């Protein structure tokens, strides 16, 4: 049976659900959770959304956000004796769930809905569609297939996930089908103008100061056509900024004419860096992320790496230059090294 139909049947059969997504939540993960919550509520089901971290302030406009629970709040409220169905959205691997991973262990059924090409297929039911521009579009398909009318609350969350995961439609080839989806969501109550403003143009003063420091650090390699941006803990402290204030900074490295790739090093703890990768045209950067134990999409990926910054930067840039040289032998070498590290 097709996974989508299996999921709809499971939703009809069961009554208690837990909805979760990955750490460092983004618009697609959050929008998928909230839209699924409203969908199940419409179907008369009991469901809990559990998110173990604060959501970024620029997603505060999303309806349903007040229903999000911490892990401790969930345990104190969920008195059901039934084992819950756990729905994992927009998450390629259980390790990306952080503490929420423990919720999967006691599930009566684990449903995995995602669009990452490197998804580990860890669910009892796995509906993974790498060609989908966002996980919210998969939730949209589920709702339509189930014959449920899309409410305004669903529409706002669904369109937010689509808009943010495509960079405001920059990283997807819009066709008539996708335009019809956008039209349907707008007609159902979503405001594209509101979503674009909050997702891309609603930033605290501290975030703008942080962007200035990041651009001061920007370096462009003209030979290999890639950009490097970085922020240290000192940068965050000097601006009074939080990690969420760095949202979207990686994209600036692609503004340079001819740039194929942008790397953004962000120090999240002493000697620990989260590296974001973005590419354009047909450049697939997922092998680079895999090499360092990360993952993501073909044009948007990331990983974590530890060490002092000069060493970390040179190690990463060495692999990037090898990859961007692009002879098949070097590309295959990076992929083989990636496979070796992940075995």
C-alpha positions as CSV (number, residue, x, y, z in Angstrom):
1,X,0.0,0.0,0.0
2,X,1.2,3.5,-0.8
3,X,2.7,5.2,2.3
4,X,0.4,8.2,2.1
5,X,-2.7,6.0,2.2
6,X,-1.2,4.0,5.1
7,X,-0.8,7.2,7.0
8,X,-4.3,8.3,6.4
9,X,-5.7,5.0,7.5
10,X,-3.5,5.1,10.6
11,X,-4.8,8.6,11.4
12,X,-8.4,7.3,11.1
13,X,-7.7,4.1,13.2
14,X,-5.9,5.7,16.1
15,X,-6.9,8.4,18.5
16,X,-3.8,9.6,20.4
17,X,-0.9,11.3,18.6
18,X,2.4,13.0,19.4
19,X,3.8,15.4,16.8
20,X,7.5,16.2,16.8
21,X,10.2,17.6,14.5
22,X,13.9,18.2,14.5
23,X,16.1,20.4,16.8
24,X,16.9,24.0,15.8
25,X,13.4,24.1,14.4
26,X,12.8,26.0,11.1
27,X,9.7,27.2,9.3
28,X,9.1,23.9,7.5
29,X,9.4,21.7,10.6
30,X,7.3,24.1,12.6
31,X,4.7,24.7,9.9
32,X,4.4,20.9,9.4
33,X,3.8,20.3,13.1
34,X,1.2,23.0,13.5
35,X,-0.7,22.1,10.3
36,X,-0.8,18.4,11.3
37,X,-2.1,19.4,14.7
38,X,-5.0,21.4,13.3
39,X,-5.7,18.6,10.8
40,X,-5.9,15.9,13.5
41,X,-8.0,18.3,15.7
42,X,-10.4,18.7,12.8
43,X,-10.7,14.9,12.7
44,X,-11.5,14.8,16.4
45,X,-8.2,13.3,17.5
46,X,-6.2,14.0,20.6
47,X,-2.7,15.2,19.8
48,X,0.2,16.9,21.5
49,X,3.0,18.9,19.8
50,X,6.3,18.6,21.7
51,X,9.1,20.9,20.9
52,X,12.0,21.0,23.4
53,X,13.4,24.4,22.4
54,X,12.0,27.9,22.1
55,X,10.8,28.8,18.6
56,X,12.4,31.8,16.9
57,X,10.6,35.0,17.5
58,X,9.9,35.6,13.8
59,X,7.6,32.6,13.8
60,X,5.5,33.9,16.6
61,X,2.8,34.9,14.2
62,X,2.0,31.3,13.4
63,X,-1.4,30.1,14.7
64,X,-1.2,27.3,17.2
65,X,2.2,28.1,18.5
66,X,0.7,28.4,22.0
67,X,-0.1,24.7,22.0
68,X,3.6,23.6,21.8
69,X,4.7,21.7,24.9
70,X,8.1,21.1,26.4
71,X,9.0,17.4,27.1
72,X,8.3,18.0,30.8
73,X,4.9,19.7,30.1
74,X,3.9,16.8,27.8
75,X,4.7,14.2,30.5
76,X,2.7,16.1,33.1
77,X,-0.3,16.5,30.8
78,X,-0.5,13.2,28.9
79,X,-2.5,10.9,31.2
80,X,-3.7,8.5,28.4
81,X,-3.0,4.8,29.1
82,X,-2.9,4.2,25.4
83,X,0.4,4.1,23.5
84,X,0.6,7.1,21.2
85,X,1.2,7.2,17.5
86,X,4.3,9.4,17.1
87,X,4.5,11.5,13.9
88,X,8.0,12.8,13.1
89,X,8.0,15.6,10.5
90,X,10.8,17.1,8.4
91,X,13.5,15.1,10.2
92,X,16.0,13.0,8.3
93,X,17.3,11.0,11.3
94,X,16.2,10.2,14.9
95,X,19.5,11.7,16.2
96,X,18.2,15.1,15.0
97,X,15.4,14.9,17.5
98,X,17.6,15.4,20.6
99,X,15.7,14.6,23.8
100,X,12.5,14.0,21.8
101,X,14.0,10.8,20.5
102,X,12.8,9.1,23.6
103,X,9.2,9.6,22.6
104,X,9.7,7.3,19.6
105,X,10.7,4.4,21.8
106,X,7.2,3.9,23.3
107,X,5.2,4.6,20.2
108,X,2.5,2.2,19.1
109,X,3.3,3.4,15.5
110,X,6.1,5.6,14.3
111,X,5.2,7.7,11.2
112,X,8.1,9.4,9.3
113,X,7.1,12.2,6.9
114,X,9.9,14.0,5.3
115,X,11.5,15.4,2.1
116,X,15.2,15.1,2.9
117,X,17.0,12.9,0.3
118,X,19.2,11.3,3.0
119,X,16.3,10.3,5.3
120,X,17.2,7.1,7.3
121,X,13.7,5.6,6.8
122,X,13.4,5.0,10.6
123,X,9.6,4.8,10.9
124,X,7.1,2.0,10.8
125,X,5.6,4.0,7.9
126,X,8.0,6.1,5.9
127,X,6.7,8.7,3.5
128,X,9.8,10.3,2.1
129,X,9.6,12.4,-1.1
130,X,12.9,14.1,-1.9
131,X,11.4,15.9,-4.9
132,X,9.0,17.8,-2.6
133,X,10.1,21.4,-2.0
134,X,9.0,21.1,1.6
135,X,7.5,18.8,4.2
136,X,4.5,21.1,4.5
137,X,3.6,20.3,1.0
138,X,3.4,16.6,1.9
139,X,1.1,17.5,4.9
140,X,-0.9,19.5,2.4
141,X,-1.3,16.4,0.2
142,X,-2.4,14.3,3.2
143,X,-5.0,16.8,4.2
144,X,-6.4,17.0,0.6
145,X,-6.3,13.2,0.2
146,X,-8.2,12.8,3.5
147,X,-10.9,15.1,2.1
148,X,-10.6,17.7,5.0
149,X,-11.2,21.3,4.2
150,X,-8.1,23.4,4.7
151,X,-8.7,26.0,7.4
152,X,-7.0,29.4,7.7
153,X,-4.8,28.1,10.5
154,X,-3.7,25.2,8.4
155,X,-3.1,27.3,5.4
156,X,-0.9,29.9,7.1
157,X,1.4,27.1,8.5
158,X,1.5,25.2,5.3
159,X,2.4,28.1,3.2
160,X,5.0,29.3,5.8
161,X,6.9,26.0,5.5
162,X,6.8,26.1,1.7
163,X,8.0,29.7,1.6
164,X,10.8,29.4,4.1
165,X,12.2,26.1,2.9
166,X,12.5,27.4,-0.6
167,X,14.0,30.8,0.4
168,X,11.0,32.7,-0.8
169,X,10.6,30.5,-3.9
170,X,14.3,31.1,-4.9
171,X,15.3,27.5,-4.6
172,X,12.5,25.8,-6.4
173,X,11.3,25.7,-10.0
174,X,7.8,27.0,-9.7
175,X,5.4,25.2,-12.0
176,X,1.6,25.4,-12.6
177,X,1.0,22.7,-9.9
178,X,2.9,24.5,-7.2
179,X,1.3,27.8,-8.2
180,X,-2.1,26.1,-7.8
181,X,-1.1,25.0,-4.3
182,X,-0.1,28.5,-3.4
183,X,-3.4,29.8,-4.8
184,X,-5.3,27.3,-2.8
185,X,-3.6,28.2,0.4
186,X,-4.1,31.9,-0.2
187,X,-7.8,31.3,-0.9
188,X,-7.9,29.3,2.3
189,X,-6.7,32.3,4.4
190,X,-3.0,32.5,4.2
191,X,-1.4,35.9,3.5
192,X,1.8,35.6,1.4
193,X,2.7,39.2,2.3
194,X,2.5,38.5,6.0
195,X,4.6,35.3,5.7
196,X,7.3,37.0,3.6
197,X,7.5,39.9,6.0
198,X,7.9,37.8,9.2
199,X,10.1,35.1,7.7
200,X,12.6,37.4,5.9
201,X,12.1,41.0,7.0
202,X,11.2,40.9,10.7
203,X,14.5,41.0,12.6
204,X,15.6,42.5,15.9
205,X,18.2,45.3,16.1
206,X,20.6,42.8,17.6
207,X,20.2,40.6,14.5
208,X,21.0,43.5,12.1
209,X,24.1,44.3,14.1
210,X,25.1,40.6,14.0
211,X,24.6,40.6,10.2
212,X,27.0,43.6,10.0
213,X,29.7,41.7,11.8
214,X,29.1,38.6,9.7
215,X,29.5,40.6,6.5
216,X,32.7,42.1,7.9
217,X,34.1,38.6,8.1
218,X,33.0,37.6,4.6
219,X,35.7,36.1,2.4
220,X,35.3,35.1,-1.3
221,X,37.5,32.6,-3.0
222,X,37.5,33.8,-6.6
223,X,39.4,30.7,-7.9
224,X,36.8,28.2,-6.6
225,X,33.8,30.6,-6.5
226,X,32.7,30.2,-2.9
227,X,32.0,32.5,0.0
228,X,32.9,32.0,3.7
229,X,31.1,33.8,6.5
230,X,31.7,33.2,10.2
231,X,30.5,34.3,13.6
232,X,32.2,33.5,16.9
233,X,30.7,33.6,20.4
234,X,32.4,37.0,20.9
235,X,30.4,38.3,17.9
236,X,27.1,37.2,19.4
237,X,28.0,38.6,22.8
238,X,29.1,42.0,21.4
239,X,25.8,42.4,19.6
240,X,23.7,41.0,22.5
241,X,22.4,38.5,19.9
242,X,21.0,35.0,20.1
243,X,21.6,32.1,17.8
244,X,18.2,32.6,16.1
245,X,19.4,36.1,15.1
246,X,21.8,34.5,12.6
247,X,18.9,33.1,10.5
248,X,19.4,33.7,6.8
249,X,23.0,35.0,7.0
250,X,24.4,32.1,5.0
251,X,22.4,33.3,1.9
252,X,24.4,36.5,1.6
253,X,27.4,34.5,0.4
254,X,25.5,33.6,-2.8
255,X,24.7,37.3,-3.7
256,X,28.2,37.7,-5.2
257,X,28.0,37.2,-9.0
258,X,29.5,33.9,-9.9
259,X,29.3,32.4,-6.4
260,X,28.4,28.7,-6.5
261,X,28.5,28.0,-2.8
262,X,28.3,29.8,0.5
263,X,29.6,28.4,3.9
264,X,28.6,29.9,7.2
265,X,30.5,28.9,10.4
266,X,28.6,29.7,13.6
267,X,30.2,29.0,17.0
268,X,27.4,27.5,19.1
269,X,29.6,26.5,22.1
270,X,33.3,27.0,22.9
271,X,35.2,25.2,20.1
272,X,32.0,23.8,18.5
273,X,30.7,25.1,15.2
274,X,27.6,24.6,13.2
275,X,28.4,24.9,9.5
276,X,25.6,25.8,7.0
277,X,26.0,25.2,3.3
278,X,24.0,26.8,0.5
279,X,24.5,26.4,-3.3
280,X,22.8,27.5,-6.5
281,X,22.5,26.3,-10.1
282,X,23.0,22.5,-10.2
283,X,25.7,22.3,-7.5
284,X,24.9,19.4,-5.1
285,X,26.6,20.0,-1.8
286,X,25.1,17.1,0.2
287,X,28.3,15.0,-0.2
288,X,30.2,17.7,1.7
289,X,27.8,17.6,4.6
290,X,27.9,13.8,4.6
291,X,31.7,13.8,4.7
292,X,31.5,15.7,8.0
293,X,28.6,13.6,9.4
294,X,25.9,16.0,8.6
295,X,23.0,16.0,6.1
296,X,20.2,18.0,4.5
297,X,19.3,18.8,1.0
298,X,21.2,18.9,-2.3
299,X,21.3,22.8,-2.2
300,X,21.0,23.4,1.6
301,X,22.8,21.2,4.1
302,X,24.9,21.4,7.2
303,X,27.0,19.7,9.9
304,X,28.7,20.2,13.2
305,X,32.5,20.2,13.8
306,X,34.7,20.8,16.8
307,X,38.1,22.4,17.2
308,X,39.8,25.8,17.2
309,X,38.4,27.9,14.4
310,X,41.6,28.3,12.2
311,X,42.0,24.5,12.0
312,X,38.3,23.8,11.5
313,X,38.1,26.3,8.7
314,X,41.1,25.0,6.9
315,X,39.9,21.4,7.2
316,X,36.5,22.3,5.8
317,X,37.8,24.5,3.0
318,X,40.3,21.9,1.9
319,X,37.4,19.5,1.3
320,X,35.3,22.2,-0.4
321,X,38.1,23.1,-2.8
322,X,38.6,19.5,-3.6
323,X,34.9,19.1,-4.2
324,X,34.5,22.3,-6.3
325,X,37.4,21.3,-8.5
326,X,34.8,18.9,-9.9
327,X,36.8,16.2,-11.8
328,X,34.9,13.0,-11.3
329,X,37.8,11.4,-9.4
330,X,37.9,14.1,-6.7
331,X,34.1,14.1,-6.4
332,X,34.0,10.3,-6.0
333,X,36.9,10.5,-3.4
334,X,34.8,12.9,-1.3
335,X,31.9,10.5,-1.5
336,X,34.0,7.5,-0.6
337,X,35.5,9.3,2.4
338,X,32.0,10.3,3.5
339,X,30.9,6.7,3.3
340,X,33.9,5.6,5.3
341,X,33.2,8.0,8.1
342,X,29.6,6.9,8.3
343,X,30.2,3.2,8.6
